[in-house]
Amino acid sequence: MTNYQFIVTGKVQKVSYRRFVCANANEAKFSGYVKNLKDKSVKVCVSLEDNDFASFIEILEKGSPSSTVTNITQKIIDTSFKNGFTIEQ
């Protein structure tokens, strides 16, 4: 299990992007959270098995119908996540 932090930029706030990511991540049984940042980007933290990485990135890239993702950066973090996926304020 590897723990990631992603920063997603583009048109990702006020377009139901967090709700989309949360619903799809929960459906796929991922654990972590999604949160809006003050700079209009979105932070996503998640714990993934190696074989789940591509499908999670697909969720982030697709986004909600009204969103437009222009960039996703990633880094490995120490914090692990369990018990589902949530939206943080």
PyMOL Python script that loads the backbone (N, CA, C, O; Angstrom):
from pymol import cmd

cmd.read_pdbstr("""\
ATOM      1  N   MET A   1       0.856  -1.180   0.000  1.00  0.00           N
ATOM      2  CA  MET A   1       0.000   0.000   0.000  1.00  0.00           C
ATOM      3  C   MET A   1       0.898   1.238   0.000  1.00  0.00           C
ATOM      4  O   MET A   1       1.831   1.346   0.795  1.00  0.00           O
ATOM      5  N   THR A   2       0.596   2.165  -0.906  1.00  0.00           N
ATOM      6  CA  THR A   2       1.335   3.424  -0.985  1.00  0.00           C
ATOM      7  C   THR A   2       0.356   4.575  -0.770  1.00  0.00           C
ATOM      8  O   THR A   2      -0.775   4.544  -1.253  1.00  0.00           O
ATOM      9  N   ASN A   3       0.805   5.577  -0.047  1.00  0.00           N
ATOM     10  CA  ASN A   3      -0.031   6.733   0.269  1.00  0.00           C
ATOM     11  C   ASN A   3       0.398   7.915  -0.599  1.00  0.00           C
ATOM     12  O   ASN A   3       1.583   8.236  -0.686  1.00  0.00           O
ATOM     13  N   TYR A   4      -0.573   8.554  -1.233  1.00  0.00           N
ATOM     14  CA  TYR A   4      -0.287   9.629  -2.175  1.00  0.00           C
ATOM     15  C   TYR A   4      -1.018  10.909  -1.808  1.00  0.00           C
ATOM     16  O   TYR A   4      -2.084  10.894  -1.192  1.00  0.00           O
ATOM     17  N   GLN A   5      -0.406  12.023  -2.210  1.00  0.00           N
ATOM     18  CA  GLN A   5      -1.086  13.307  -2.240  1.00  0.00           C
ATOM     19  C   GLN A   5      -1.037  13.796  -3.681  1.00  0.00           C
ATOM     20  O   GLN A   5       0.032  13.862  -4.287  1.00  0.00           O
ATOM     21  N   PHE A   6      -2.190  14.136  -4.220  1.00  0.00           N
ATOM     22  CA  PHE A   6      -2.292  14.695  -5.562  1.00  0.00           C
ATOM     23  C   PHE A   6      -2.792  16.129  -5.454  1.00  0.00           C
ATOM     24  O   PHE A   6      -3.660  16.428  -4.633  1.00  0.00           O
ATOM     25  N   ILE A   7      -2.247  17.013  -6.279  1.00  0.00           N
ATOM     26  CA  ILE A   7      -2.774  18.362  -6.424  1.00  0.00           C
ATOM     27  C   ILE A   7      -3.304  18.460  -7.849  1.00  0.00           C
ATOM     28  O   ILE A   7      -2.567  18.287  -8.819  1.00  0.00           O
ATOM     29  N   VAL A   8      -4.605  18.744  -7.949  1.00  0.00           N
ATOM     30  CA  VAL A   8      -5.280  18.786  -9.247  1.00  0.00           C
ATOM     31  C   VAL A   8      -5.611  20.242  -9.554  1.00  0.00           C
ATOM     32  O   VAL A   8      -6.220  20.939  -8.742  1.00  0.00           O
ATOM     33  N   THR A   9      -5.196  20.694 -10.750  1.00  0.00           N
ATOM     34  CA  THR A   9      -5.473  22.065 -11.154  1.00  0.00           C
ATOM     35  C   THR A   9      -6.322  22.078 -12.417  1.00  0.00           C
ATOM     36  O   THR A   9      -6.432  21.081 -13.131  1.00  0.00           O
ATOM     37  N   GLY A  10      -6.916  23.230 -12.667  1.00  0.00           N
ATOM     38  CA  GLY A  10      -7.820  23.413 -13.792  1.00  0.00           C
ATOM     39  C   GLY A  10      -9.121  23.989 -13.270  1.00  0.00           C
ATOM     40  O   GLY A  10      -9.144  24.670 -12.244  1.00  0.00           O
ATOM     41  N   LYS A  11     -10.191  23.716 -13.971  1.00  0.00           N
ATOM     42  CA  LYS A  11     -11.520  24.131 -13.511  1.00  0.00           C
ATOM     43  C   LYS A  11     -12.060  23.005 -12.634  1.00  0.00           C
ATOM     44  O   LYS A  11     -12.798  22.135 -13.096  1.00  0.00           O
ATOM     45  N   VAL A  12     -11.672  23.042 -11.352  1.00  0.00           N
ATOM     46  CA  VAL A  12     -11.990  21.933 -10.445  1.00  0.00           C
ATOM     47  C   VAL A  12     -12.714  22.379  -9.180  1.00  0.00           C
ATOM     48  O   VAL A  12     -12.969  21.558  -8.299  1.00  0.00           O
ATOM     49  N   GLN A  13     -13.047  23.655  -9.073  1.00  0.00           N
ATOM     50  CA  GLN A  13     -13.846  24.120  -7.945  1.00  0.00           C
ATOM     51  C   GLN A  13     -15.157  24.694  -8.465  1.00  0.00           C
ATOM     52  O   GLN A  13     -15.210  25.296  -9.537  1.00  0.00           O
ATOM     53  N   LYS A  14     -16.221  24.493  -7.677  1.00  0.00           N
ATOM     54  CA  LYS A  14     -17.581  24.935  -8.015  1.00  0.00           C
ATOM     55  C   LYS A  14     -18.125  24.244  -9.266  1.00  0.00           C
ATOM     56  O   LYS A  14     -18.943  24.808  -9.992  1.00  0.00           O
ATOM     57  N   VAL A  15     -17.658  23.010  -9.508  1.00  0.00           N
ATOM     58  CA  VAL A  15     -18.143  22.209 -10.650  1.00  0.00           C
ATOM     59  C   VAL A  15     -18.422  20.768 -10.226  1.00  0.00           C
ATOM     60  O   VAL A  15     -18.453  19.873 -11.071  1.00  0.00           O
ATOM     61  N   SER A  16     -18.626  20.531  -8.930  1.00  0.00           N
ATOM     62  CA  SER A  16     -18.910  19.204  -8.358  1.00  0.00           C
ATOM     63  C   SER A  16     -17.756  18.220  -8.518  1.00  0.00           C
ATOM     64  O   SER A  16     -17.966  17.007  -8.507  1.00  0.00           O
ATOM     65  N   TYR A  17     -16.535  18.741  -8.666  1.00  0.00           N
ATOM     66  CA  TYR A  17     -15.377  17.857  -8.824  1.00  0.00           C
ATOM     67  C   TYR A  17     -15.152  17.011  -7.567  1.00  0.00           C
ATOM     68  O   TYR A  17     -14.949  15.801  -7.668  1.00  0.00           O
ATOM     69  N   ARG A  18     -15.187  17.634  -6.389  1.00  0.00           N
ATOM     70  CA  ARG A  18     -14.960  16.866  -5.152  1.00  0.00           C
ATOM     71  C   ARG A  18     -16.012  15.788  -4.973  1.00  0.00           C
ATOM     72  O   ARG A  18     -15.691  14.660  -4.596  1.00  0.00           O
ATOM     73  N   ARG A  19     -17.259  16.123  -5.239  1.00  0.00           N
ATOM     74  CA  ARG A  19     -18.350  15.143  -5.095  1.00  0.00           C
ATOM     75  C   ARG A  19     -18.130  13.967  -6.058  1.00  0.00           C
ATOM     76  O   ARG A  19     -18.319  12.811  -5.680  1.00  0.00           O
ATOM     77  N   PHE A  20     -17.735  14.263  -7.294  1.00  0.00           N
ATOM     78  CA  PHE A  20     -17.471  13.221  -8.288  1.00  0.00           C
ATOM     79  C   PHE A  20     -16.346  12.301  -7.817  1.00  0.00           C
ATOM     80  O   PHE A  20     -16.488  11.079  -7.834  1.00  0.00           O
ATOM     81  N   VAL A  21     -15.228  12.897  -7.397  1.00  0.00           N
ATOM     82  CA  VAL A  21     -14.083  12.093  -6.952  1.00  0.00           C
ATOM     83  C   VAL A  21     -14.466  11.245  -5.745  1.00  0.00           C
ATOM     84  O   VAL A  21     -14.134  10.061  -5.688  1.00  0.00           O
ATOM     85  N   CYS A  22     -15.157  11.839  -4.789  1.00  0.00           N
ATOM     86  CA  CYS A  22     -15.550  11.112  -3.581  1.00  0.00           C
ATOM     87  C   CYS A  22     -16.473   9.937  -3.909  1.00  0.00           C
ATOM     88  O   CYS A  22     -16.259   8.826  -3.423  1.00  0.00           O
ATOM     89  N   ALA A  23     -17.482  10.175  -4.719  1.00  0.00           N
ATOM     90  CA  ALA A  23     -18.430   9.107  -5.062  1.00  0.00           C
ATOM     91  C   ALA A  23     -17.740   7.966  -5.796  1.00  0.00           C
ATOM     92  O   ALA A  23     -17.974   6.797  -5.488  1.00  0.00           O
ATOM     93  N   ASN A  24     -16.890   8.297  -6.763  1.00  0.00           N
ATOM     94  CA  ASN A  24     -16.204   7.256  -7.532  1.00  0.00           C
ATOM     95  C   ASN A  24     -15.140   6.541  -6.711  1.00  0.00           C
ATOM     96  O   ASN A  24     -14.940   5.338  -6.876  1.00  0.00           O
ATOM     97  N   ALA A  25     -14.463   7.255  -5.837  1.00  0.00           N
ATOM     98  CA  ALA A  25     -13.463   6.628  -4.973  1.00  0.00           C
ATOM     99  C   ALA A  25     -14.132   5.675  -3.983  1.00  0.00           C
ATOM    100  O   ALA A  25     -13.618   4.585  -3.730  1.00  0.00           O
ATOM    101  N   ASN A  26     -15.265   6.073  -3.427  1.00  0.00           N
ATOM    102  CA  ASN A  26     -15.989   5.184  -2.518  1.00  0.00           C
ATOM    103  C   ASN A  26     -16.513   3.953  -3.250  1.00  0.00           C
ATOM    104  O   ASN A  26     -16.460   2.842  -2.722  1.00  0.00           O
ATOM    105  N   GLU A  27     -17.015   4.152  -4.458  1.00  0.00           N
ATOM    106  CA  GLU A  27     -17.509   3.014  -5.248  1.00  0.00           C
ATOM    107  C   GLU A  27     -16.396   2.003  -5.508  1.00  0.00           C
ATOM    108  O   GLU A  27     -16.637   0.796  -5.514  1.00  0.00           O
ATOM    109  N   ALA A  28     -15.180   2.498  -5.724  1.00  0.00           N
ATOM    110  CA  ALA A  28     -14.028   1.623  -5.978  1.00  0.00           C
ATOM    111  C   ALA A  28     -13.357   1.147  -4.691  1.00  0.00           C
ATOM    112  O   ALA A  28     -12.348   0.443  -4.743  1.00  0.00           O
ATOM    113  N   LYS A  29     -13.914   1.530  -3.530  1.00  0.00           N
ATOM    114  CA  LYS A  29     -13.416   1.106  -2.212  1.00  0.00           C
ATOM    115  C   LYS A  29     -12.053   1.692  -1.856  1.00  0.00           C
ATOM    116  O   LYS A  29     -11.259   1.045  -1.172  1.00  0.00           O
ATOM    117  N   PHE A  30     -11.778   2.916  -2.316  1.00  0.00           N
ATOM    118  CA  PHE A  30     -10.544   3.611  -1.935  1.00  0.00           C
ATOM    119  C   PHE A  30     -10.786   4.366  -0.627  1.00  0.00           C
ATOM    120  O   PHE A  30     -11.926   4.677  -0.283  1.00  0.00           O
ATOM    121  N   SER A  31      -9.711   4.655   0.094  1.00  0.00           N
ATOM    122  CA  SER A  31      -9.798   5.433   1.327  1.00  0.00           C
ATOM    123  C   SER A  31      -8.899   6.655   1.229  1.00  0.00           C
ATOM    124  O   SER A  31      -7.761   6.576   0.766  1.00  0.00           O
ATOM    125  N   GLY A  32      -9.438   7.791   1.676  1.00  0.00           N
ATOM    126  CA  GLY A  32      -8.693   9.041   1.659  1.00  0.00           C
ATOM    127  C   GLY A  32      -9.652  10.205   1.731  1.00  0.00           C
ATOM    128  O   GLY A  32     -10.748  10.088   2.280  1.00  0.00           O
ATOM    129  N   TYR A  33      -9.232  11.349   1.167  1.00  0.00           N
ATOM    130  CA  TYR A  33     -10.104  12.518   1.163  1.00  0.00           C
ATOM    131  C   TYR A  33      -9.769  13.445   0.004  1.00  0.00           C
ATOM    132  O   TYR A  33      -8.707  13.345  -0.612  1.00  0.00           O
ATOM    133  N   VAL A  34     -10.696  14.343  -0.275  1.00  0.00           N
ATOM    134  CA  VAL A  34     -10.526  15.382  -1.289  1.00  0.00           C
ATOM    135  C   VAL A  34     -10.874  16.709  -0.633  1.00  0.00           C
ATOM    136  O   VAL A  34     -11.796  16.783   0.179  1.00  0.00           O
ATOM    137  N   LYS A  35     -10.128  17.770  -0.989  1.00  0.00           N
ATOM    138  CA  LYS A  35     -10.305  19.061  -0.312  1.00  0.00           C
ATOM    139  C   LYS A  35      -9.959  20.202  -1.268  1.00  0.00           C
ATOM    140  O   LYS A  35      -8.961  20.138  -1.985  1.00  0.00           O
ATOM    141  N   ASN A  36     -10.794  21.251  -1.272  1.00  0.00           N
ATOM    142  CA  ASN A  36     -10.486  22.457  -2.027  1.00  0.00           C
ATOM    143  C   ASN A  36      -9.356  23.221  -1.341  1.00  0.00           C
ATOM    144  O   ASN A  36      -9.293  23.279  -0.113  1.00  0.00           O
ATOM    145  N   LEU A  37      -8.472  23.802  -2.137  1.00  0.00           N
ATOM    146  CA  LEU A  37      -7.418  24.655  -1.608  1.00  0.00           C
ATOM    147  C   LEU A  37      -7.698  26.102  -1.986  1.00  0.00           C
ATOM    148  O   LEU A  37      -8.435  26.370  -2.935  1.00  0.00           O
ATOM    149  N   LYS A  38      -7.112  27.030  -1.247  1.00  0.00           N
ATOM    150  CA  LYS A  38      -7.371  28.453  -1.463  1.00  0.00           C
ATOM    151  C   LYS A  38      -6.932  28.931  -2.842  1.00  0.00           C
ATOM    152  O   LYS A  38      -7.479  29.907  -3.355  1.00  0.00           O
ATOM    153  N   ASP A  39      -5.953  28.262  -3.453  1.00  0.00           N
ATOM    154  CA  ASP A  39      -5.458  28.692  -4.764  1.00  0.00           C
ATOM    155  C   ASP A  39      -6.291  28.157  -5.930  1.00  0.00           C
ATOM    156  O   ASP A  39      -5.854  28.206  -7.080  1.00  0.00           O
ATOM    157  N   LYS A  40      -7.491  27.647  -5.634  1.00  0.00           N
ATOM    158  CA  LYS A  40      -8.448  27.115  -6.621  1.00  0.00           C
ATOM    159  C   LYS A  40      -8.093  25.715  -7.122  1.00  0.00           C
ATOM    160  O   LYS A  40      -8.748  25.199  -8.027  1.00  0.00           O
ATOM    161  N   SER A  41      -7.067  25.099  -6.544  1.00  0.00           N
ATOM    162  CA  SER A  41      -6.750  23.713  -6.876  1.00  0.00           C
ATOM    163  C   SER A  41      -7.450  22.795  -5.879  1.00  0.00           C
ATOM    164  O   SER A  41      -8.105  23.260  -4.946  1.00  0.00           O
ATOM    165  N   VAL A  42      -7.307  21.498  -6.084  1.00  0.00           N
ATOM    166  CA  VAL A  42      -7.911  20.504  -5.201  1.00  0.00           C
ATOM    167  C   VAL A  42      -6.816  19.539  -4.752  1.00  0.00           C
ATOM    168  O   VAL A  42      -6.015  19.069  -5.561  1.00  0.00           O
ATOM    169  N   LYS A  43      -6.796  19.250  -3.446  1.00  0.00           N
ATOM    170  CA  LYS A  43      -5.856  18.264  -2.892  1.00  0.00           C
ATOM    171  C   LYS A  43      -6.609  16.966  -2.685  1.00  0.00           C
ATOM    172  O   LYS A  43      -7.722  16.948  -2.159  1.00  0.00           O
ATOM    173  N   VAL A  44      -5.979  15.879  -3.111  1.00  0.00           N
ATOM    174  CA  VAL A  44      -6.558  14.552  -2.945  1.00  0.00           C
ATOM    175  C   VAL A  44      -5.505  13.669  -2.290  1.00  0.00           C
ATOM    176  O   VAL A  44      -4.394  13.543  -2.805  1.00  0.00           O
ATOM    177  N   CYS A  45      -5.842  13.062  -1.165  1.00  0.00           N
ATOM    178  CA  CYS A  45      -4.947  12.135  -0.487  1.00  0.00           C
ATOM    179  C   CYS A  45      -5.614  10.772  -0.441  1.00  0.00           C
ATOM    180  O   CYS A  45      -6.810  10.666  -0.171  1.00  0.00           O
ATOM    181  N   VAL A  46      -4.830   9.723  -0.707  1.00  0.00           N
ATOM    182  CA  VAL A  46      -5.409   8.388  -0.837  1.00  0.00           C
ATOM    183  C   VAL A  46      -4.344   7.324  -0.577  1.00  0.00           C
ATOM    184  O   VAL A  46      -3.157   7.547  -0.813  1.00  0.00           O
ATOM    185  N   SER A  47      -4.780   6.182  -0.094  1.00  0.00           N
ATOM    186  CA  SER A  47      -3.926   4.999   0.040  1.00  0.00           C
ATOM    187  C   SER A  47      -4.307   4.021  -1.068  1.00  0.00           C
ATOM    188  O   SER A  47      -5.476   3.664  -1.218  1.00  0.00           O
ATOM    189  N   LEU A  48      -3.305   3.590  -1.846  1.00  0.00           N
ATOM    190  CA  LEU A  48      -3.575   2.745  -3.014  1.00  0.00           C
ATOM    191  C   LEU A  48      -2.652   1.543  -3.063  1.00  0.00           C
ATOM    192  O   LEU A  48      -1.478   1.617  -2.700  1.00  0.00           O
ATOM    193  N   GLU A  49      -3.205   0.447  -3.514  1.00  0.00           N
ATOM    194  CA  GLU A  49      -2.378  -0.691  -3.919  1.00  0.00           C
ATOM    195  C   GLU A  49      -1.766  -0.317  -5.271  1.00  0.00           C
ATOM    196  O   GLU A  49      -2.333   0.488  -6.009  1.00  0.00           O
ATOM    197  N   ASP A  50      -0.614  -0.899  -5.592  1.00  0.00           N
ATOM    198  CA  ASP A  50       0.058  -0.557  -6.856  1.00  0.00           C
ATOM    199  C   ASP A  50      -0.839  -0.762  -8.070  1.00  0.00           C
ATOM    200  O   ASP A  50      -0.806   0.037  -9.005  1.00  0.00           O
ATOM    201  N   ASN A  51      -1.639  -1.823  -8.064  1.00  0.00           N
ATOM    202  CA  ASN A  51      -2.477  -2.121  -9.229  1.00  0.00           C
ATOM    203  C   ASN A  51      -3.716  -1.217  -9.306  1.00  0.00           C
ATOM    204  O   ASN A  51      -4.460  -1.292 -10.283  1.00  0.00           O
ATOM    205  N   ASP A  52      -3.953  -0.365  -8.296  1.00  0.00           N
ATOM    206  CA  ASP A  52      -5.088   0.563  -8.315  1.00  0.00           C
ATOM    207  C   ASP A  52      -4.709   1.966  -8.778  1.00  0.00           C
ATOM    208  O   ASP A  52      -5.586   2.805  -8.982  1.00  0.00           O
ATOM    209  N   PHE A  53      -3.418   2.233  -8.946  1.00  0.00           N
ATOM    210  CA  PHE A  53      -2.961   3.586  -9.251  1.00  0.00           C
ATOM    211  C   PHE A  53      -3.589   4.121 -10.541  1.00  0.00           C
ATOM    212  O   PHE A  53      -4.123   5.230 -10.546  1.00  0.00           O
ATOM    213  N   ALA A  54      -3.535   3.369 -11.610  1.00  0.00           N
ATOM    214  CA  ALA A  54      -4.050   3.835 -12.902  1.00  0.00           C
ATOM    215  C   ALA A  54      -5.548   4.125 -12.859  1.00  0.00           C
ATOM    216  O   ALA A  54      -6.004   5.111 -13.438  1.00  0.00           O
ATOM    217  N   SER A  55      -6.315   3.274 -12.179  1.00  0.00           N
ATOM    218  CA  SER A  55      -7.760   3.509 -12.122  1.00  0.00           C
ATOM    219  C   SER A  55      -8.087   4.734 -11.265  1.00  0.00           C
ATOM    220  O   SER A  55      -9.071   5.422 -11.535  1.00  0.00           O
ATOM    221  N   PHE A  56      -7.283   5.018 -10.239  1.00  0.00           N
ATOM    222  CA  PHE A  56      -7.530   6.219  -9.444  1.00  0.00           C
ATOM    223  C   PHE A  56      -7.186   7.476 -10.245  1.00  0.00           C
ATOM    224  O   PHE A  56      -7.922   8.462 -10.206  1.00  0.00           O
ATOM    225  N   ILE A  57      -6.077   7.440 -10.962  1.00  0.00           N
ATOM    226  CA  ILE A  57      -5.705   8.580 -11.812  1.00  0.00           C
ATOM    227  C   ILE A  57      -6.799   8.836 -12.848  1.00  0.00           C
ATOM    228  O   ILE A  57      -7.092   9.988 -13.169  1.00  0.00           O
ATOM    229  N   GLU A  58      -7.392   7.787 -13.362  1.00  0.00           N
ATOM    230  CA  GLU A  58      -8.482   7.933 -14.329  1.00  0.00           C
ATOM    231  C   GLU A  58      -9.657   8.705 -13.716  1.00  0.00           C
ATOM    232  O   GLU A  58     -10.258   9.549 -14.382  1.00  0.00           O
ATOM    233  N   ILE A  59      -9.982   8.424 -12.467  1.00  0.00           N
ATOM    234  CA  ILE A  59     -11.043   9.159 -11.763  1.00  0.00           C
ATOM    235  C   ILE A  59     -10.671  10.642 -11.683  1.00  0.00           C
ATOM    236  O   ILE A  59     -11.491  11.509 -11.981  1.00  0.00           O
ATOM    237  N   LEU A  60      -9.428  10.927 -11.278  1.00  0.00           N
ATOM    238  CA  LEU A  60      -8.991  12.313 -11.146  1.00  0.00           C
ATOM    239  C   LEU A  60      -9.015  13.039 -12.477  1.00  0.00           C
ATOM    240  O   LEU A  60      -9.433  14.195 -12.549  1.00  0.00           O
ATOM    241  N   GLU A  61      -8.570  12.373 -13.532  1.00  0.00           N
ATOM    242  CA  GLU A  61      -8.523  13.003 -14.860  1.00  0.00           C
ATOM    243  C   GLU A  61      -9.907  13.234 -15.441  1.00  0.00           C
ATOM    244  O   GLU A  61     -10.151  14.260 -16.076  1.00  0.00           O
ATOM    245  N   LYS A  62     -10.807  12.298 -15.232  1.00  0.00           N
ATOM    246  CA  LYS A  62     -12.148  12.417 -15.796  1.00  0.00           C
ATOM    247  C   LYS A  62     -12.916  13.554 -15.136  1.00  0.00           C
ATOM    248  O   LYS A  62     -13.434  14.432 -15.825  1.00  0.00           O
ATOM    249  N   GLY A  63     -12.992  13.544 -13.823  1.00  0.00           N
ATOM    250  CA  GLY A  63     -13.705  14.585 -13.097  1.00  0.00           C
ATOM    251  C   GLY A  63     -15.179  14.642 -13.439  1.00  0.00           C
ATOM    252  O   GLY A  63     -15.702  13.800 -14.169  1.00  0.00           O
ATOM    253  N   SER A  64     -15.833  15.646 -12.899  1.00  0.00           N
ATOM    254  CA  SER A  64     -17.259  15.834 -13.148  1.00  0.00           C
ATOM    255  C   SER A  64     -17.474  16.366 -14.561  1.00  0.00           C
ATOM    256  O   SER A  64     -16.534  16.864 -15.181  1.00  0.00           O
ATOM    257  N   PRO A  65     -18.697  16.267 -15.078  1.00  0.00           N
ATOM    258  CA  PRO A  65     -18.965  16.746 -16.443  1.00  0.00           C
ATOM    259  C   PRO A  65     -18.600  18.218 -16.675  1.00  0.00           C
ATOM    260  O   PRO A  65     -18.251  18.595 -17.794  1.00  0.00           O
ATOM    261  N   SER A  66     -18.676  19.052 -15.634  1.00  0.00           N
ATOM    262  CA  SER A  66     -18.383  20.480 -15.779  1.00  0.00           C
ATOM    263  C   SER A  66     -16.930  20.844 -15.488  1.00  0.00           C
ATOM    264  O   SER A  66     -16.534  21.994 -15.676  1.00  0.00           O
ATOM    265  N   SER A  67     -16.139  19.886 -15.036  1.00  0.00           N
ATOM    266  CA  SER A  67     -14.752  20.193 -14.677  1.00  0.00           C
ATOM    267  C   SER A  67     -13.812  20.008 -15.865  1.00  0.00           C
ATOM    268  O   SER A  67     -14.120  19.310 -16.832  1.00  0.00           O
ATOM    269  N   THR A  68     -12.655  20.660 -15.756  1.00  0.00           N
ATOM    270  CA  THR A  68     -11.580  20.508 -16.737  1.00  0.00           C
ATOM    271  C   THR A  68     -10.274  20.396 -15.967  1.00  0.00           C
ATOM    272  O   THR A  68      -9.847  21.357 -15.327  1.00  0.00           O
ATOM    273  N   VAL A  69      -9.642  19.243 -16.020  1.00  0.00           N
ATOM    274  CA  VAL A  69      -8.375  19.025 -15.323  1.00  0.00           C
ATOM    275  C   VAL A  69      -7.239  19.372 -16.273  1.00  0.00           C
ATOM    276  O   VAL A  69      -7.162  18.841 -17.381  1.00  0.00           O
ATOM    277  N   THR A  70      -6.356  20.266 -15.835  1.00  0.00           N
ATOM    278  CA  THR A  70      -5.219  20.642 -16.677  1.00  0.00           C
ATOM    279  C   THR A  70      -3.904  20.035 -16.204  1.00  0.00           C
ATOM    280  O   THR A  70      -2.986  19.850 -17.003  1.00  0.00           O
ATOM    281  N   ASN A  71      -3.806  19.724 -14.910  1.00  0.00           N
ATOM    282  CA  ASN A  71      -2.553  19.159 -14.401  1.00  0.00           C
ATOM    283  C   ASN A  71      -2.810  18.395 -13.103  1.00  0.00           C
ATOM    284  O   ASN A  71      -3.665  18.767 -12.301  1.00  0.00           O
ATOM    285  N   ILE A  72      -2.052  17.324 -12.921  1.00  0.00           N
ATOM    286  CA  ILE A  72      -2.080  16.560 -11.669  1.00  0.00           C
ATOM    287  C   ILE A  72      -0.636  16.316 -11.253  1.00  0.00           C
ATOM    288  O   ILE A  72       0.136  15.701 -11.989  1.00  0.00           O
ATOM    289  N   THR A  73      -0.275  16.804 -10.066  1.00  0.00           N
ATOM    290  CA  THR A  73       1.043  16.493  -9.517  1.00  0.00           C
ATOM    291  C   THR A  73       0.850  15.503  -8.381  1.00  0.00           C
ATOM    292  O   THR A  73      -0.220  15.443  -7.775  1.00  0.00           O
ATOM    293  N   GLN A  74       1.874  14.736  -8.098  1.00  0.00           N
ATOM    294  CA  GLN A  74       1.755  13.711  -7.065  1.00  0.00           C
ATOM    295  C   GLN A  74       3.010  13.646  -6.237  1.00  0.00           C
ATOM    296  O   GLN A  74       4.103  13.983  -6.692  1.00  0.00           O
ATOM    297  N   LYS A  75       2.828  13.201  -5.002  1.00  0.00           N
ATOM    298  CA  LYS A  75       3.967  12.854  -4.157  1.00  0.00           C
ATOM    299  C   LYS A  75       3.521  11.774  -3.189  1.00  0.00           C
ATOM    300  O   LYS A  75       2.339  11.649  -2.867  1.00  0.00           O
ATOM    301  N   ILE A  76       4.477  11.009  -2.738  1.00  0.00           N
ATOM    302  CA  ILE A  76       4.211   9.962  -1.752  1.00  0.00           C
ATOM    303  C   ILE A  76       4.277  10.600  -0.368  1.00  0.00           C
ATOM    304  O   ILE A  76       5.176  11.388  -0.076  1.00  0.00           O
ATOM    305  N   ILE A  77       3.316  10.247   0.474  1.00  0.00           N
ATOM    306  CA  ILE A  77       3.244  10.782   1.837  1.00  0.00           C
ATOM    307  C   ILE A  77       3.250   9.635   2.842  1.00  0.00           C
ATOM    308  O   ILE A  77       3.074   8.474   2.472  1.00  0.00           O
ATOM    309  N   ASP A  78       3.451   9.963   4.102  1.00  0.00           N
ATOM    310  CA  ASP A  78       3.510   8.941   5.156  1.00  0.00           C
ATOM    311  C   ASP A  78       2.133   8.540   5.684  1.00  0.00           C
ATOM    312  O   ASP A  78       1.944   7.399   6.105  1.00  0.00           O
ATOM    313  N   THR A  79       1.178   9.458   5.668  1.00  0.00           N
ATOM    314  CA  THR A  79      -0.131   9.216   6.258  1.00  0.00           C
ATOM    315  C   THR A  79      -0.907   8.173   5.469  1.00  0.00           C
ATOM    316  O   THR A  79      -1.025   8.273   4.248  1.00  0.00           O
ATOM    317  N   SER A  80      -1.436   7.171   6.166  1.00  0.00           N
ATOM    318  CA  SER A  80      -2.268   6.168   5.495  1.00  0.00           C
ATOM    319  C   SER A  80      -3.735   6.431   5.821  1.00  0.00           C
ATOM    320  O   SER A  80      -4.057   7.053   6.834  1.00  0.00           O
ATOM    321  N   PHE A  81      -4.609   5.954   4.958  1.00  0.00           N
ATOM    322  CA  PHE A  81      -6.038   6.223   5.081  1.00  0.00           C
ATOM    323  C   PHE A  81      -6.813   4.918   5.073  1.00  0.00           C
ATOM    324  O   PHE A  81      -6.489   3.985   4.339  1.00  0.00           O
ATOM    325  N   LYS A  82      -7.846   4.874   5.911  1.00  0.00           N
ATOM    326  CA  LYS A  82      -8.725   3.707   6.020  1.00  0.00           C
ATOM    327  C   LYS A  82     -10.150   4.213   6.182  1.00  0.00           C
ATOM    328  O   LYS A  82     -10.365   5.403   6.411  1.00  0.00           O
ATOM    329  N   ASN A  83     -11.100   3.342   6.070  1.00  0.00           N
ATOM    330  CA  ASN A  83     -12.508   3.656   6.374  1.00  0.00           C
ATOM    331  C   ASN A  83     -13.169   4.601   5.370  1.00  0.00           C
ATOM    332  O   ASN A  83     -13.939   5.479   5.761  1.00  0.00           O
ATOM    333  N   GLY A  84     -12.877   4.429   4.095  1.00  0.00           N
ATOM    334  CA  GLY A  84     -13.632   5.153   3.076  1.00  0.00           C
ATOM    335  C   GLY A  84     -13.031   6.479   2.660  1.00  0.00           C
ATOM    336  O   GLY A  84     -11.964   6.882   3.122  1.00  0.00           O
ATOM    337  N   PHE A  85     -13.753   7.142   1.770  1.00  0.00           N
ATOM    338  CA  PHE A  85     -13.291   8.379   1.151  1.00  0.00           C
ATOM    339  C   PHE A  85     -14.244   9.509   1.524  1.00  0.00           C
ATOM    340  O   PHE A  85     -15.461   9.325   1.485  1.00  0.00           O
ATOM    341  N   THR A  86     -13.711  10.670   1.883  1.00  0.00           N
ATOM    342  CA  THR A  86     -14.546  11.777   2.351  1.00  0.00           C
ATOM    343  C   THR A  86     -14.175  13.090   1.656  1.00  0.00           C
ATOM    344  O   THR A  86     -13.131  13.207   1.013  1.00  0.00           O
ATOM    345  N   ILE A  87     -15.062  14.065   1.808  1.00  0.00           N
ATOM    346  CA  ILE A  87     -14.810  15.436   1.374  1.00  0.00           C
ATOM    347  C   ILE A  87     -14.479  16.232   2.622  1.00  0.00           C
ATOM    348  O   ILE A  87     -15.262  16.268   3.570  1.00  0.00           O
ATOM    349  N   GLU A  88     -13.306  16.876   2.620  1.00  0.00           N
ATOM    350  CA  GLU A  88     -12.927  17.723   3.744  1.00  0.00           C
ATOM    351  C   GLU A  88     -13.182  19.176   3.396  1.00  0.00           C
ATOM    352  O   GLU A  88     -13.063  19.588   2.242  1.00  0.00           O
ATOM    353  N   GLN A  89     -13.535  19.943   4.415  1.00  0.00           N
ATOM    354  CA  GLN A  89     -13.801  21.380   4.206  1.00  0.00           C
ATOM    355  C   GLN A  89     -12.567  22.215   4.369  1.00  0.00           C
ATOM    356  O   GLN A  89     -12.625  23.436   4.225  1.00  0.00           O
TER     357      GLN A  89
END
""", "prot")
cmd.dss("prot")
cmd.show_as("cartoon", "prot")
cmd.util.cbc("prot")
cmd.orient("prot")
